[in-house]
């Protein structure tokens, strides 16, 4: 009976959060097919680890944390040397599919391209705080950081993003 309740809970969470989790992973890796696979892996891990969910965090934050760890594990396995280098530098810009390009305006394209060139911590905190709209507390919980680190990293990340967007040709005064 417990297994049936666990399946129901995960199915419910999947219905509520799968799109958000998918978009979060997609922003981290830039590949639709891989993001879908990793999103499914996230929910599989959540199902397998449901007994460890203590309810201290919201289920959404818990799933974001699993998604983040699943994505990092994927990147480490896929390109171990590149992962280490990227941890200290930036992500390469990812190719985007035509449907995504069609829906993005010029400013959004520059934002996406610039974001992918920032250090991972900057990307993660900007995505969680400014794009996903999570609170400082939620972001700290997902990233296993304290709130001060979230604030400082966000401040530095936004400055780096602005600088990168200007390099990419974005002029905020004309937009």
C-alpha positions as CSV (number, residue, x, y, z in Angstrom):
1,X,0.0,0.0,0.0
2,X,2.8,2.4,0.8
3,X,4.3,1.9,-2.6
4,X,1.0,2.8,-4.2
5,X,0.9,6.0,-2.1
6,X,4.4,6.9,-3.2
7,X,3.5,6.4,-6.8
8,X,0.5,8.7,-6.4
9,X,2.5,11.4,-4.7
10,X,5.2,11.3,-7.4
11,X,2.5,11.4,-10.1
12,X,0.9,14.4,-8.4
13,X,4.3,16.2,-8.1
14,X,5.0,15.3,-11.7
15,X,1.8,17.0,-12.8
16,X,2.5,20.1,-10.7
17,X,6.3,20.5,-11.3
18,X,7.5,18.6,-14.3
19,X,7.4,21.6,-16.7
20,X,9.2,23.8,-14.2
21,X,11.9,21.2,-13.6
22,X,12.3,20.5,-17.3
23,X,12.8,24.3,-18.0
24,X,15.3,24.6,-15.2
25,X,17.3,21.7,-16.5
26,X,17.0,23.0,-20.1
27,X,18.4,26.3,-19.0
28,X,21.3,24.5,-17.4
29,X,22.3,22.3,-20.3
30,X,20.6,23.8,-23.4
31,X,19.5,20.4,-24.9
32,X,15.8,19.5,-25.2
33,X,16.2,15.8,-25.4
34,X,18.7,15.5,-22.6
35,X,16.6,17.9,-20.4
36,X,13.6,15.7,-20.9
37,X,15.6,12.6,-19.9
38,X,17.1,14.3,-16.9
39,X,13.7,15.6,-15.8
40,X,12.4,12.0,-15.9
41,X,15.5,10.8,-14.0
42,X,14.8,13.5,-11.4
43,X,11.3,12.1,-10.7
44,X,12.7,8.6,-10.7
45,X,15.2,9.6,-8.1
46,X,12.5,11.4,-6.1
47,X,10.4,8.2,-6.2
48,X,13.4,6.1,-5.1
49,X,14.3,8.6,-2.4
50,X,10.8,9.5,-1.2
51,X,11.4,7.8,2.2
52,X,14.2,10.3,2.8
53,X,11.9,13.3,2.1
54,X,11.4,14.7,5.6
55,X,9.2,17.6,4.6
56,X,11.7,20.2,6.0
57,X,11.8,21.7,2.4
58,X,8.9,22.1,0.2
59,X,8.4,19.3,-2.3
60,X,9.2,21.8,-5.1
61,X,12.5,22.8,-3.6
62,X,13.4,19.1,-2.9
63,X,12.7,18.3,-6.6
64,X,14.8,21.3,-7.7
65,X,17.6,20.1,-5.6
66,X,17.4,16.6,-7.1
67,X,17.2,18.1,-10.6
68,X,20.3,20.2,-10.0
69,X,22.2,17.2,-8.6
70,X,21.0,14.9,-11.5
71,X,22.1,17.5,-14.0
72,X,25.5,18.0,-12.4
73,X,26.0,14.2,-12.3
74,X,25.1,13.9,-15.9
75,X,27.6,16.6,-16.9
76,X,30.3,15.0,-14.8
77,X,29.8,11.6,-16.5
78,X,29.4,13.0,-20.0
79,X,32.4,15.2,-20.0
80,X,34.5,14.8,-16.8
81,X,37.4,17.0,-17.9
82,X,35.2,19.6,-19.5
83,X,33.0,19.7,-16.3
84,X,36.0,20.5,-14.2
85,X,37.2,23.2,-16.5
86,X,33.6,24.7,-16.7
87,X,33.3,24.7,-13.0
88,X,36.1,27.3,-12.9
89,X,35.2,29.1,-16.2
90,X,32.1,29.2,-18.3
91,X,29.8,27.0,-20.2
92,X,30.1,26.9,-24.0
93,X,27.1,28.4,-25.7
94,X,24.6,25.6,-26.5
95,X,22.9,25.2,-29.9
96,X,19.2,26.0,-29.7
97,X,16.5,24.4,-31.7
98,X,14.6,26.4,-34.3
99,X,11.3,26.4,-32.4
100,X,13.1,28.0,-29.4
101,X,14.8,30.6,-31.6
102,X,11.5,31.5,-33.2
103,X,10.0,32.3,-29.8
104,X,12.9,34.3,-28.5
105,X,13.2,38.0,-29.2
106,X,16.6,39.6,-29.8
107,X,17.0,40.6,-26.1
108,X,16.0,37.1,-24.9
109,X,18.4,35.5,-27.3
110,X,21.2,37.7,-26.0
111,X,20.2,37.0,-22.4
112,X,20.2,33.2,-23.1
113,X,23.5,33.3,-24.9
114,X,25.1,35.5,-22.2
115,X,23.7,33.4,-19.4
116,X,25.2,30.3,-20.8
117,X,28.7,31.9,-20.8
118,X,28.6,32.7,-17.0
119,X,30.1,30.6,-14.3
120,X,27.8,27.8,-13.1
121,X,27.1,29.4,-9.7
122,X,26.0,32.6,-11.4
123,X,23.8,30.7,-13.8
124,X,22.2,28.7,-11.1
125,X,21.4,31.6,-8.8
126,X,20.1,33.8,-11.6
127,X,17.9,31.0,-13.0
128,X,16.5,30.2,-9.6
129,X,16.0,33.7,-8.3
130,X,15.3,35.9,-11.4
131,X,13.9,33.5,-13.9
132,X,12.1,30.9,-11.7
133,X,11.2,33.6,-9.1
134,X,12.2,31.5,-6.1
135,X,12.9,33.3,-2.8
136,X,16.4,33.8,-1.3
137,X,15.6,31.1,1.3
138,X,14.3,28.6,-1.3
139,X,17.4,29.2,-3.5
140,X,19.7,28.8,-0.6
141,X,18.0,25.5,0.3
142,X,18.3,24.1,-3.2
143,X,21.9,25.1,-3.7
144,X,23.0,24.2,-0.1
145,X,24.2,27.7,0.4
146,X,23.5,30.2,3.1
147,X,21.3,33.2,2.3
148,X,24.3,35.6,2.3
149,X,26.0,33.6,-0.4
150,X,22.9,33.6,-2.5
151,X,22.6,37.4,-2.2
152,X,26.3,38.0,-3.0
153,X,26.5,35.5,-5.8
154,X,23.3,37.0,-7.3
155,X,24.7,40.5,-7.1
156,X,28.0,39.5,-8.8
157,X,26.2,37.2,-11.3
158,X,23.8,40.0,-12.4
159,X,26.8,42.3,-12.9
160,X,28.6,39.6,-14.9
161,X,25.4,39.0,-16.9
162,X,25.0,42.7,-17.7
163,X,28.7,42.9,-18.8
164,X,28.3,39.7,-20.9
165,X,25.1,41.0,-22.5
166,X,26.8,44.2,-23.5
167,X,29.6,42.2,-25.1
168,X,27.0,40.3,-27.0
169,X,25.6,43.6,-28.3
170,X,22.7,44.3,-26.0
171,X,22.2,48.0,-25.5
172,X,19.8,48.4,-22.5
173,X,19.1,52.0,-23.3
174,X,17.5,51.2,-26.7
175,X,15.4,48.3,-25.5
